[in-house]
Amino acid sequence: MTSVLVSGASVAGPTTASWLARAGHDVTVVERADSLRDEGQNIDVRGAAREVLRRMGLEEAALAHGTGEQGTVLLGEGGRELARFPASTDDTTGPTAELEILRGRLGQLLFEHTQDDVAYRFGDQIAALDQDPDGVDVTFLSGKEERYDLVVLADGVNSRSRDLVLPDAPRRYLGMVIAYLTIPRIDDDTDWWRWYVAGQGRGVNLRPDDTGTQRAMLNLMTDVRGIDVLDRDAQVTLLRRAFAGAGWQTDRILAELDDAPMYLEDLSQIHLDRWSVGRVVLTGDAAWCATPVSGIGTTLALSGAYTLAACLAAHDDHRAAFADYDARMRPFVEKGQSLPPGTPGLANPQTDLGRKVLGTALKLAASPVAKKLGTALGRFGNPPADEYELPAWP
């Protein structure tokens, strides 16, 4: 039996832990938060990742806990409808997938699925990693010191533990920040993802959830870095100034900024030429973040976690397993990170002309002709989630 430490208890971490435990490994998951995080926005599970949930016996539970989102409607000036895309009825197509679920809800399902087979340690994190050919000595922030055969880092795009083995990971900033909020639902809200193209590089989004609230997003194109590390008051001031007078339901969202749960992200992709160093390996956003605008982040996380565990189960030597994992996942990751030209700026136009061009393009994309012909516009919102075949479980 191999002892494995997994860092991160969101999506990729518990999924990796589940499959490693199934293979007979002694698995511990460490999470720096004091408890399981129940916050988070709507995420979709597509293609190969949906198959991972099927193999775990969690697909029906995930569907039962879906957000109920009926599709995506794009709005232009004055809240006028530009285009409407009903929710997909398959694993892959459309901005709204068939399986839409809150990140926290999926995390809870994965935790409940693994808690009897995996040891969870909340409120702690990796502070130092010292490895030799036979194992990894881990020092935790709490002061505990333990030794493991392998360490898996699955703790997100801003992974602190990644810096211990692969410092200064190359990032590609997309030039957009997104503020995510949870706000009260009102009578006028619907079960559609409403995406308002506000102009001046701004986008305002409202999405349904299954908890009786609404999930809001404020998208802002900007070349200024570091907004994500400002304190809450500074972020609120910046957002209020940037979105003043934007129209539609923006004022409603801005009024909630002082008290609503909020997280602000500076969108960036992680591009590493290797995902392992010795006995330490990365997966999920810590290894290859594609950003939310790719529409494939959760799919990559679930697929990568399963693939890593399957490769470790198929090989006696961790070096061969990591090489196999890299060879299988890298082409899929590269497809997921290859965003359409102009993303995300085209969907968040700076000028009135850009706004009009986007409106015309969206109308065409939603037309029956575009969908029937399978044109690029007709494939709007379809990430390459089905372009990966999961390895068989050994």
C-alpha positions as CSV (number, residue, x, y, z in Angstrom):
1,M,0.0,0.0,0.0
2,T,1.3,3.4,-1.0
3,S,0.7,6.4,1.2
4,V,-0.5,9.5,-0.7
5,L,-1.1,13.0,0.4
6,V,-3.5,15.1,-1.7
7,S,-3.6,18.9,-1.2
8,G,-7.0,20.4,-1.9
9,A,-10.6,19.4,-1.1
10,S,-12.6,21.0,-3.9
11,V,-13.1,18.9,-7.1
12,A,-9.9,17.5,-8.4
13,G,-8.5,16.6,-5.0
14,P,-11.4,14.4,-3.7
15,T,-11.8,12.8,-7.1
16,T,-8.1,11.8,-7.2
17,A,-8.4,10.6,-3.7
18,S,-11.4,8.5,-4.4
19,W,-9.8,6.6,-7.3
20,L,-6.5,6.2,-5.5
21,A,-8.3,4.7,-2.5
22,R,-10.1,2.4,-4.8
23,A,-6.7,1.2,-6.1
24,G,-5.7,0.3,-2.5
25,H,-3.6,3.4,-1.5
26,D,-3.7,5.0,1.9
27,V,-4.9,8.5,1.1
28,T,-5.0,11.7,3.1
29,V,-6.5,15.0,1.9
30,V,-5.3,18.2,3.4
31,E,-7.4,21.4,3.0
32,R,-6.4,24.8,4.3
33,A,-10.0,25.9,4.9
34,D,-11.4,25.0,8.3
35,S,-14.3,23.1,6.8
36,L,-15.7,22.0,3.4
37,R,-16.4,25.0,1.3
38,D,-20.0,25.3,0.3
39,E,-19.6,28.5,-1.7
40,G,-18.9,28.7,-5.4
41,Q,-20.6,29.5,-8.6
42,N,-22.4,27.4,-11.3
43,I,-20.1,24.9,-13.0
44,D,-20.9,22.5,-15.8
45,V,-19.8,18.8,-16.2
46,R,-19.4,17.7,-19.8
47,G,-18.1,14.9,-21.9
48,A,-15.4,12.8,-20.4
49,A,-16.0,14.3,-16.9
50,R,-19.6,13.2,-17.0
51,E,-18.3,9.7,-17.6
52,V,-16.1,10.0,-14.5
53,L,-19.1,10.7,-12.4
54,R,-20.9,7.8,-14.0
55,R,-18.0,5.4,-13.1
56,M,-18.1,6.8,-9.5
57,G,-21.9,6.3,-9.3
58,L,-22.5,10.0,-8.8
59,E,-24.1,11.1,-12.0
60,E,-27.7,10.8,-10.9
61,A,-27.0,12.6,-7.6
62,A,-25.3,15.4,-9.4
63,L,-28.2,15.8,-11.8
64,A,-30.6,15.7,-8.9
65,H,-28.7,18.6,-7.3
66,G,-28.5,20.7,-10.5
67,T,-29.2,24.4,-10.5
68,G,-32.2,24.0,-12.8
69,E,-30.7,26.5,-15.4
70,Q,-32.9,26.4,-18.5
71,G,-30.4,27.9,-20.9
72,T,-28.5,31.1,-21.7
73,V,-30.0,34.4,-22.9
74,L,-27.8,37.2,-24.1
75,L,-29.0,40.8,-23.5
76,G,-28.0,44.0,-25.2
77,E,-28.6,47.7,-24.6
78,G,-31.5,48.3,-22.3
79,G,-31.8,44.6,-21.5
80,R,-33.1,43.8,-25.0
81,E,-32.7,40.1,-25.9
82,L,-30.1,39.4,-28.5
83,A,-30.1,35.6,-28.6
84,R,-31.3,32.6,-26.7
85,F,-29.6,29.2,-26.3
86,P,-31.7,26.5,-24.5
87,A,-29.9,24.1,-22.2
88,S,-28.1,21.2,-23.8
89,T,-29.7,17.8,-23.9
90,D,-26.4,16.0,-24.2
91,D,-23.0,16.0,-22.5
92,T,-21.2,18.6,-24.6
93,T,-23.1,21.3,-26.5
94,G,-24.3,24.9,-25.6
95,P,-23.3,27.5,-23.1
96,T,-25.6,25.8,-20.5
97,A,-24.8,22.1,-20.2
98,E,-27.3,19.5,-19.2
99,L,-25.4,19.0,-15.9
100,E,-25.1,22.4,-14.2
101,I,-24.3,22.3,-10.5
102,L,-22.9,24.6,-7.8
103,R,-19.2,24.0,-7.2
104,G,-19.8,23.6,-3.4
105,R,-22.6,21.2,-4.1
106,L,-20.4,19.0,-6.3
107,G,-17.6,19.2,-3.7
108,Q,-20.0,18.0,-1.0
109,L,-21.1,15.0,-3.1
110,L,-17.4,14.1,-3.7
111,F,-16.6,14.5,0.0
112,E,-19.5,12.3,1.1
113,H,-18.5,9.7,-1.5
114,T,-14.9,9.5,-0.2
115,Q,-15.1,10.2,3.6
116,D,-15.2,6.6,4.6
117,D,-12.2,5.6,2.6
118,V,-10.1,8.8,2.7
119,A,-8.7,10.7,5.7
120,Y,-9.5,14.5,5.6
121,R,-7.5,17.1,7.5
122,F,-9.1,20.5,7.4
123,G,-7.5,23.8,8.7
124,D,-4.0,22.9,7.6
125,Q,-1.7,23.1,4.6
126,I,1.6,22.1,3.2
127,A,4.4,24.5,4.3
128,A,7.5,22.5,3.0
129,L,8.3,19.5,0.8
130,D,11.6,17.7,1.1
131,Q,11.9,14.6,-1.1
132,D,14.4,11.9,-1.8
133,P,14.2,8.9,-4.1
134,D,12.1,6.9,-1.6
135,G,9.5,9.4,-0.4
136,V,8.5,12.9,0.5
137,D,8.8,14.6,3.9
138,V,6.0,17.0,4.4
139,T,6.0,19.8,6.9
140,F,2.6,21.3,7.5
141,L,1.7,24.8,8.6
142,S,0.5,23.4,11.9
143,G,4.0,22.1,12.6
144,K,3.3,18.5,12.0
145,E,5.8,16.5,10.0
146,E,4.9,13.3,8.1
147,R,6.3,11.2,5.3
148,Y,4.4,10.0,2.2
149,D,5.3,7.9,-0.8
150,L,3.6,10.4,-3.2
151,V,2.1,13.9,-3.0
152,V,-0.6,15.2,-5.3
153,L,-1.2,19.0,-5.5
154,A,-4.8,19.8,-6.5
155,D,-5.2,23.1,-4.7
156,G,-6.2,25.5,-7.5
157,V,-4.8,28.1,-9.8
158,N,-3.2,30.0,-7.0
159,S,-1.7,26.9,-5.4
160,R,0.9,27.8,-2.7
161,S,2.2,24.3,-2.6
162,R,3.0,24.4,-6.3
163,D,5.5,27.1,-5.7
164,L,7.5,24.8,-3.5
165,V,8.3,22.5,-6.4
166,L,7.7,24.6,-9.5
167,P,8.1,28.3,-8.5
168,D,7.1,31.1,-10.8
169,A,4.7,28.9,-12.9
170,P,4.1,30.6,-16.3
171,R,0.8,32.4,-16.4
172,R,-1.2,33.8,-19.3
173,Y,-3.4,36.6,-18.1
174,L,-6.6,37.1,-20.2
175,G,-7.0,40.7,-19.3
176,M,-10.3,40.2,-17.4
177,V,-11.4,40.1,-13.7
178,I,-14.6,38.5,-12.6
179,A,-16.4,39.3,-9.3
180,Y,-18.6,36.4,-8.2
181,L,-21.5,37.2,-5.7
182,T,-24.5,35.4,-4.2
183,I,-27.5,37.8,-3.9
184,P,-31.1,37.5,-2.9
185,R,-33.6,36.2,-5.5
186,I,-36.5,38.4,-6.5
187,D,-39.8,37.7,-8.2
188,D,-38.5,39.0,-11.6
189,D,-35.6,36.5,-11.6
190,T,-35.8,33.5,-14.0
191,D,-34.2,30.1,-14.3
192,W,-32.1,31.3,-17.3
193,W,-28.5,32.5,-17.3
194,R,-29.0,36.1,-18.2
195,W,-25.8,37.7,-19.7
196,Y,-26.0,41.4,-20.2
197,V,-23.4,42.9,-22.6
198,A,-23.0,46.2,-20.9
199,G,-20.3,47.7,-23.2
200,Q,-17.0,49.4,-22.2
201,G,-15.5,45.9,-21.5
202,R,-18.1,45.0,-19.0
203,G,-20.5,42.1,-18.6
204,V,-23.2,41.5,-16.0
205,N,-24.5,38.0,-15.3
206,L,-27.3,36.5,-13.2
207,R,-27.7,32.7,-12.9
208,P,-30.1,30.6,-10.9
209,D,-29.1,28.2,-8.2
210,D,-30.9,25.5,-6.2
211,T,-30.7,27.3,-2.9
212,G,-33.2,30.1,-3.5
213,T,-30.7,32.8,-4.3
214,Q,-29.1,34.1,-7.5
215,R,-25.4,33.9,-8.5
216,A,-24.1,37.2,-10.0
217,M,-21.0,37.9,-12.0
218,L,-19.4,41.2,-12.9
219,N,-16.9,40.8,-15.8
220,L,-14.4,43.7,-16.4
221,M,-11.8,43.8,-19.1
222,T,-8.7,45.5,-17.7
223,D,-4.9,45.5,-18.1
224,V,-4.4,46.3,-14.4
225,R,-3.1,43.4,-12.4
226,G,-3.3,42.9,-8.7
227,I,-7.0,43.7,-8.3
228,D,-7.6,40.2,-6.9
229,V,-5.2,40.8,-4.0
230,L,-6.7,44.1,-2.9
231,D,-8.8,44.2,0.3
232,R,-12.6,43.9,0.1
233,D,-13.2,47.6,0.5
234,A,-10.9,48.5,-2.3
235,Q,-12.4,45.9,-4.7
236,V,-15.9,47.2,-3.9
237,T,-14.9,50.8,-4.6
238,L,-13.3,49.8,-7.9
239,L,-16.3,47.7,-9.0
240,R,-18.8,50.5,-8.2
241,R,-16.8,53.0,-10.2
242,A,-16.3,50.7,-13.1
243,F,-20.0,49.6,-13.4
244,A,-21.7,52.9,-12.5
245,G,-24.4,53.6,-15.0
246,A,-24.0,50.2,-16.8
247,G,-27.8,49.7,-16.9
248,W,-30.1,46.7,-16.7
249,Q,-29.8,45.1,-13.2
250,T,-26.3,46.4,-12.4
251,D,-27.5,48.7,-9.7
252,R,-29.2,45.9,-7.9
253,I,-25.9,43.9,-7.8
254,L,-23.8,46.9,-6.8
255,A,-26.1,47.5,-3.9
256,E,-25.3,44.0,-2.5
257,L,-21.5,44.5,-2.7
258,D,-21.0,45.5,0.9
259,D,-22.6,42.4,2.4
260,A,-22.9,39.7,-0.2
261,P,-20.5,36.7,-0.3
262,M,-17.9,37.7,-2.9
263,Y,-14.8,36.3,-4.6
264,L,-12.8,38.2,-7.2
265,E,-10.6,36.4,-9.8
266,D,-8.0,37.7,-12.2
267,L,-8.4,35.2,-15.0
268,S,-5.1,33.5,-15.9
269,Q,-4.1,30.2,-17.4
270,I,-1.3,28.1,-16.0
271,H,1.2,26.7,-18.7
272,L,3.7,24.2,-17.3
273,D,6.0,22.0,-19.4
274,R,5.8,19.3,-16.8
275,W,3.3,18.4,-14.1
276,S,5.5,16.4,-11.8
277,V,8.8,16.8,-9.9
278,G,10.1,13.5,-8.5
279,R,7.3,12.1,-6.3
280,V,5.2,15.2,-6.4
281,V,2.6,15.6,-9.1
282,L,0.0,18.3,-10.0
283,T,-3.5,18.0,-11.3
284,G,-6.5,20.3,-11.9
285,D,-6.2,24.0,-12.0
286,A,-2.9,23.8,-10.1
287,A,-1.4,22.1,-13.2
288,W,-3.2,23.7,-16.1
289,C,-6.0,26.2,-15.3
290,A,-8.0,26.9,-18.4
291,T,-10.1,29.7,-16.7
292,P,-13.9,29.8,-16.5
293,V,-14.3,31.3,-19.9
294,S,-13.0,28.0,-21.4
295,G,-16.2,26.3,-20.3
296,I,-14.1,23.2,-19.6
297,G,-12.3,23.7,-16.3
298,T,-14.4,21.2,-14.2
299,T,-14.3,18.7,-17.1
300,L,-10.5,18.9,-17.1
301,A,-10.3,18.6,-13.3
302,L,-12.5,15.4,-13.2
303,S,-10.9,13.9,-16.2
304,G,-7.3,14.7,-15.1
305,A,-7.9,13.3,-11.5
306,Y,-9.3,10.0,-12.9
307,T,-6.5,9.7,-15.4
308,L,-3.8,10.3,-12.9
309,A,-5.2,7.7,-10.6
310,A,-5.7,5.2,-13.4
311,C,-2.1,5.7,-14.6
312,L,-0.8,5.1,-11.1
313,A,-2.9,2.0,-10.8
314,A,-1.6,0.7,-14.1
315,H,2.1,1.2,-13.5
316,D,4.4,-0.2,-10.7
317,D,6.7,2.8,-11.0
318,H,5.5,6.4,-10.3
319,R,7.8,7.8,-13.0
320,A,6.2,5.7,-15.7
321,A,2.7,6.6,-14.3
322,F,3.4,10.3,-14.4
323,A,4.8,10.1,-17.9
324,D,1.7,8.2,-19.0
325,Y,-0.6,10.7,-17.3
326,D,1.2,13.6,-19.0
327,A,1.0,12.0,-22.5
328,R,-2.7,11.3,-22.2
329,M,-3.8,14.6,-20.7
330,R,-1.6,17.2,-22.3
331,P,-3.3,17.2,-25.8
332,F,-6.7,17.5,-24.1
333,V,-5.5,20.3,-21.8
334,E,-4.0,22.2,-24.8
335,K,-7.3,22.0,-26.6
336,G,-9.2,23.3,-23.5
337,Q,-6.7,26.2,-23.1
338,S,-6.9,27.1,-26.8
339,L,-9.6,29.7,-26.6
340,P,-11.3,31.2,-29.7
341,P,-9.5,34.2,-31.0
342,G,-10.3,37.4,-29.1
343,T,-11.6,35.6,-26.0
344,P,-12.7,37.1,-23.7
345,G,-12.7,40.6,-25.2
346,L,-15.1,39.8,-28.1
347,A,-17.8,38.8,-25.6
348,N,-17.1,41.9,-23.5
349,P,-16.7,44.6,-26.2
350,Q,-15.1,48.0,-25.4
351,T,-16.9,50.0,-28.1
352,D,-20.4,50.6,-29.4
353,L,-19.4,49.1,-32.7
354,G,-18.0,46.0,-31.0
355,R,-21.3,45.7,-29.1
356,K,-23.3,45.8,-32.3
357,V,-21.1,43.3,-34.1
358,L,-21.4,40.9,-31.1
359,G,-25.2,41.3,-31.1
360,T,-25.4,40.4,-34.8
361,A,-23.1,37.4,-34.4
362,L,-25.1,36.1,-31.5
363,K,-28.3,36.4,-33.5
364,L,-26.7,34.4,-36.3
365,A,-25.3,31.8,-33.8
366,A,-28.8,31.2,-32.3
367,S,-30.5,30.9,-35.7
368,P,-31.7,27.4,-36.9
369,V,-29.6,27.7,-40.0
370,A,-26.3,28.2,-38.1
371,K,-27.1,25.2,-35.9
372,K,-28.1,23.0,-38.8
373,L,-25.0,23.8,-40.8
374,G,-22.7,23.3,-37.7
375,T,-20.9,26.6,-38.4
376,A,-18.4,28.1,-35.9
377,L,-21.2,30.5,-34.8
378,G,-23.6,27.6,-34.6
379,R,-21.2,25.9,-32.2
380,F,-21.2,28.9,-29.8
381,G,-20.4,27.8,-26.3
382,N,-19.3,24.3,-27.1
383,P,-15.9,23.4,-25.5
384,P,-14.1,20.3,-26.7
385,A,-15.2,18.3,-23.8
386,D,-15.9,15.1,-25.8
387,E,-12.4,15.1,-27.4
388,Y,-10.9,12.8,-24.8
389,E,-11.2,9.1,-24.1
390,L,-10.7,8.1,-20.5
391,P,-8.3,5.2,-19.9
392,A,-9.9,2.0,-18.8
393,W,-9.6,1.3,-15.1
394,P,-6.9,-1.3,-14.6
